[in-house]
């Protein structure tokens, strides 16, 4: 699943892919933001993405996007 985190005062979002479910990721983010904790998520390569909950601007949590490229008339 693709995850994008927008961080306050940072020009570019942090984008990565995780094997966690959307519900699990959302629960971690909700708890961190509500209780002033650290958001600690793991990507598919085993790396930890650590963001202070208070610095989070937005989070996009969704399934993997597949783009189709086609040539021809619709």
Backbone torsions as a table, in degrees:
resi	resn	phi	psi	omega
1	UNK	NA	142.1	178.8
2	UNK	-87.4	138.2	178.8
3	UNK	-130.9	136.4	174.9
4	UNK	-129.6	126.2	178.8
5	UNK	-114.9	124.0	173.7
6	UNK	-95.2	127.3	-176.3
7	UNK	-112.4	134.0	-178.8
8	UNK	-57.1	138.1	177.9
9	UNK	64.3	20.7	175.1
10	UNK	-123.5	127.2	-172.6
11	UNK	-66.8	-37.2	-175.4
12	UNK	-110.6	143.3	176.8
13	UNK	-74.8	161.2	173.8
14	UNK	-97.3	116.9	-178.1
15	UNK	-118.9	136.3	179.5
16	UNK	-160.5	170.2	179.2
17	UNK	-113.9	138.9	-178.4
18	UNK	-130.8	153.6	175.5
19	UNK	-88.8	-6.7	178.9
20	UNK	-69.3	158.0	176.8
21	UNK	-78.2	159.5	178.2
22	UNK	-60.9	-37.6	-179.4
23	UNK	-64.7	-41.7	-179.5
24	UNK	-66.6	-46.4	179.2
25	UNK	-61.6	-44.4	179.7
26	UNK	-61.8	-40.5	179.5
27	UNK	-64.6	-40.8	178.4
28	UNK	-63.2	-44.9	-179.2
29	UNK	-66.9	-44.9	178.8
30	UNK	-57.3	-46.4	-179.0
31	UNK	-64.6	-42.8	-178.2
32	UNK	-65.6	-43.3	-179.0
33	UNK	-69.0	-43.4	-177.2
34	UNK	-68.6	-31.8	-173.3
35	UNK	-113.7	11.8	178.0
36	UNK	65.5	32.6	-178.8
37	UNK	-96.9	-178.7	176.9
38	UNK	-91.4	136.7	172.0
39	UNK	-85.2	120.4	-179.6
40	UNK	-126.5	103.6	-179.4
41	UNK	-116.5	154.7	-178.6
42	UNK	-116.2	130.9	178.7
43	UNK	-86.9	-179.6	-175.9
44	UNK	-68.8	-14.5	178.1
45	UNK	-95.4	3.1	179.2
46	UNK	86.5	6.6	178.8
47	UNK	-82.6	144.2	177.3
48	UNK	-92.2	131.5	173.1
49	UNK	-105.2	116.0	-173.5
50	UNK	-118.9	122.3	-178.0
51	UNK	-136.6	133.5	174.2
52	UNK	-62.8	132.0	-179.7
53	UNK	-57.1	-34.7	-178.9
54	UNK	-70.2	-18.3	-177.9
55	UNK	-94.1	-4.1	-177.2
56	UNK	-71.3	128.1	176.6
57	UNK	-93.8	-43.4	177.7
58	UNK	-161.1	164.0	175.8
59	UNK	-139.1	130.6	173.0
60	UNK	-111.5	119.8	-177.8
61	UNK	-122.8	121.3	-178.4
62	UNK	-160.2	174.0	179.5
63	UNK	-75.3	166.9	-178.8
64	UNK	-62.6	133.1	-179.3
65	UNK	-93.1	130.9	177.0
66	UNK	-114.9	127.5	-179.2
67	UNK	-102.6	133.1	176.7
68	UNK	-104.8	135.4	177.0
69	UNK	-112.1	126.6	-179.4
70	UNK	-139.4	154.5	178.4
71	UNK	-126.1	128.4	179.0
72	UNK	144.4	175.5	-178.9
73	UNK	-82.4	146.3	176.1
74	UNK	-92.5	NA	NA
